[in-house]
Amino acid sequence: MGYLTLANQLTILRMLLIPAFVLLVVYGRLGAALLVFAIAGITDALDGLAARLSGERTSLGAWLDPAADKLLVVTTFIMLTLPGIPLTNHIPIWLTVMLISRDVVIVAVVAIVNLAVGPRTFRPSIWGKLATAAYIVMIVVFMYFNWLRQTSIFIDAAVWTALTLTVISAGDYFLRVRKLVNGP
């Protein structure tokens, strides 16, 4: 089985859409940016479906898919936070810092545990998946209302939901790592 499966090609396409998204936001083409983000989201759903249906799960895909997801979400958060980008609604900088800090700490802890204790498998938790889903919904809400050039209570609801799930998933992750490191 080759590494450049349909699923991996879709993941690479998602990564290639990131610069297009950035440029569209920078140049104020918010409707097109929202469309590109939606297409990237669709490729995320399709790559997993393609891998399952074809039975072509690869180690490359296991690394590429979460990397593409993180790149897309972090890049989008940064773009929607930057005060120099003329948007009606900006993601609060503190939330962007929390998201990036959480991800950096998770990667650092995984690396340290694997080096110090030995190889361990860190499976995503339901809380981490819910947090990621909240980020994506939040991005869509921000992009949609920025495209309309309107504010909305949905913006605030999305921010507080993302914050809550970030804190819960970070706490859950800490407890799971502690159990994994102290376990057999």
PEZI-V50322 format. One record per residue. N is the residue number from 1. SS is DSSP state (a for helix, b for strand, c for the rest). PSI is psi in whole degrees, 0 to 359 (none if undefined). BURIAL is I if it has 24 or more other C-alpha atoms within 12 Angstrom, else O. Layout:
# PEZI-V50322
n=N ss=SS psi=PSI burial=BURIAL
n=N ss=SS psi=PSI burial=BURIAL
This chain:
# PEZI-V50322
n=1 ss=c psi=133 burial=O
n=2 ss=c psi=165 burial=O
n=3 ss=c psi=333 burial=O
n=4 ss=c psi=61 burial=O
n=5 ss=c psi=169 burial=I
n=6 ss=a psi=317 burial=I
n=7 ss=a psi=315 burial=I
n=8 ss=a psi=326 burial=I
n=9 ss=a psi=320 burial=I
n=10 ss=a psi=322 burial=I
n=11 ss=a psi=317 burial=I
n=12 ss=a psi=321 burial=I
n=13 ss=a psi=317 burial=I
n=14 ss=a psi=318 burial=I
n=15 ss=a psi=323 burial=I
n=16 ss=a psi=339 burial=O
n=17 ss=a psi=342 burial=I
n=18 ss=a psi=310 burial=I
n=19 ss=a psi=326 burial=O
n=20 ss=a psi=317 burial=I
n=21 ss=a psi=312 burial=I
n=22 ss=a psi=311 burial=I
n=23 ss=a psi=320 burial=O
n=24 ss=a psi=321 burial=I
n=25 ss=a psi=314 burial=I
n=26 ss=a psi=320 burial=O
n=27 ss=c psi=13 burial=O
n=28 ss=c psi=17 burial=I
n=29 ss=c psi=69 burial=I
n=30 ss=a psi=327 burial=I
n=31 ss=a psi=315 burial=O
n=32 ss=a psi=323 burial=I
n=33 ss=a psi=318 burial=I
n=34 ss=a psi=319 burial=I
n=35 ss=a psi=316 burial=O
n=36 ss=a psi=318 burial=I
n=37 ss=a psi=318 burial=I
n=38 ss=a psi=318 burial=I
n=39 ss=a psi=318 burial=I
n=40 ss=a psi=319 burial=I
n=41 ss=a psi=321 burial=I
n=42 ss=a psi=320 burial=O
n=43 ss=a psi=329 burial=I
n=44 ss=a psi=317 burial=I
n=45 ss=a psi=318 burial=O
n=46 ss=a psi=326 burial=I
n=47 ss=a psi=320 burial=I
n=48 ss=a psi=318 burial=I
n=49 ss=a psi=316 burial=O
n=50 ss=a psi=318 burial=I
n=51 ss=a psi=318 burial=I
n=52 ss=a psi=313 burial=O
n=53 ss=a psi=324 burial=O
n=54 ss=a psi=348 burial=O
n=55 ss=c psi=23 burial=O
n=56 ss=c psi=62 burial=O
n=57 ss=c psi=127 burial=I
n=58 ss=c psi=159 burial=I
n=59 ss=a psi=327 burial=O
n=60 ss=a psi=315 burial=O
n=61 ss=a psi=324 burial=I
n=62 ss=a psi=332 burial=O
n=63 ss=a psi=319 burial=O
n=64 ss=a psi=316 burial=I
n=65 ss=a psi=307 burial=I
n=66 ss=a psi=329 burial=I
n=67 ss=a psi=318 burial=O
n=68 ss=a psi=318 burial=I
n=69 ss=a psi=312 burial=I
n=70 ss=a psi=316 burial=I
n=71 ss=a psi=316 burial=I
n=72 ss=a psi=311 burial=I
n=73 ss=a psi=313 burial=I
n=74 ss=a psi=317 burial=I
n=75 ss=a psi=317 burial=I
n=76 ss=a psi=317 burial=I
n=77 ss=a psi=313 burial=I
n=78 ss=a psi=314 burial=I
n=79 ss=a psi=322 burial=I
n=80 ss=a psi=356 burial=I
n=81 ss=a psi=326 burial=I
n=82 ss=c psi=122 burial=I
n=83 ss=c psi=339 burial=O
n=84 ss=c psi=348 burial=O
n=85 ss=c psi=121 burial=O
n=86 ss=c psi=93 burial=O
n=87 ss=c psi=152 burial=I
n=88 ss=c psi=323 burial=I
n=89 ss=c psi=123 burial=I
n=90 ss=c psi=142 burial=I
n=91 ss=c psi=134 burial=I
n=92 ss=c psi=137 burial=I
n=93 ss=a psi=325 burial=O
n=94 ss=a psi=326 burial=O
n=95 ss=a psi=320 burial=I
n=96 ss=a psi=318 burial=I
n=97 ss=a psi=319 burial=O
n=98 ss=a psi=315 burial=I
n=99 ss=a psi=311 burial=I
n=100 ss=a psi=318 burial=I
n=101 ss=a psi=316 burial=O
n=102 ss=a psi=314 burial=I
n=103 ss=a psi=319 burial=I
n=104 ss=a psi=317 burial=O
n=105 ss=a psi=317 burial=O
n=106 ss=a psi=313 burial=I
n=107 ss=a psi=317 burial=O
n=108 ss=a psi=316 burial=O
n=109 ss=a psi=316 burial=I
n=110 ss=a psi=314 burial=I
n=111 ss=a psi=314 burial=O
n=112 ss=a psi=314 burial=O
n=113 ss=a psi=316 burial=O
n=114 ss=a psi=325 burial=O
n=115 ss=a psi=318 burial=O
n=116 ss=a psi=321 burial=O
n=117 ss=c psi=334 burial=O
n=118 ss=c psi=169 burial=O
n=119 ss=c psi=129 burial=O
n=120 ss=c psi=147 burial=O
n=121 ss=c psi=125 burial=O
n=122 ss=c psi=101 burial=O
n=123 ss=c psi=144 burial=O
n=124 ss=c psi=142 burial=O
n=125 ss=c psi=166 burial=O
n=126 ss=a psi=326 burial=O
n=127 ss=a psi=321 burial=I
n=128 ss=a psi=319 burial=I
n=129 ss=a psi=320 burial=O
n=130 ss=a psi=321 burial=I
n=131 ss=a psi=315 burial=I
n=132 ss=a psi=317 burial=I
n=133 ss=a psi=319 burial=O
n=134 ss=a psi=322 burial=I
n=135 ss=a psi=316 burial=I
n=136 ss=a psi=315 burial=I
n=137 ss=a psi=318 burial=I
n=138 ss=a psi=317 burial=I
n=139 ss=a psi=315 burial=I
n=140 ss=a psi=317 burial=I
n=141 ss=a psi=313 burial=I
n=142 ss=a psi=313 burial=I
n=143 ss=a psi=317 burial=I
n=144 ss=a psi=310 burial=I
n=145 ss=a psi=333 burial=I
n=146 ss=a psi=320 burial=I
n=147 ss=a psi=319 burial=I
n=148 ss=a psi=346 burial=O
n=149 ss=c psi=45 burial=O
n=150 ss=c psi=157 burial=O
n=151 ss=c psi=166 burial=O
n=152 ss=c psi=153 burial=O
n=153 ss=a psi=336 burial=O
n=154 ss=a psi=331 burial=O
n=155 ss=a psi=308 burial=I
n=156 ss=a psi=318 burial=O
n=157 ss=a psi=319 burial=O
n=158 ss=a psi=319 burial=I
n=159 ss=a psi=312 burial=I
n=160 ss=a psi=327 burial=O
n=161 ss=a psi=315 burial=I
n=162 ss=a psi=317 burial=I
n=163 ss=a psi=311 burial=I
n=164 ss=a psi=313 burial=I
n=165 ss=a psi=331 burial=I
n=166 ss=a psi=313 burial=I
n=167 ss=a psi=314 burial=I
n=168 ss=a psi=315 burial=O
n=169 ss=a psi=325 burial=I
n=170 ss=a psi=316 burial=I
n=171 ss=a psi=316 burial=O
n=172 ss=a psi=317 burial=O
n=173 ss=a psi=316 burial=I
n=174 ss=a psi=314 burial=O
n=175 ss=a psi=321 burial=O
n=176 ss=a psi=320 burial=I
n=177 ss=a psi=317 burial=I
n=178 ss=a psi=315 burial=O
n=179 ss=a psi=319 burial=O
n=180 ss=a psi=319 burial=O
n=181 ss=a psi=320 burial=O
n=182 ss=a psi=345 burial=O
n=183 ss=c psi=181 burial=O
n=184 ss=c psi=none burial=O
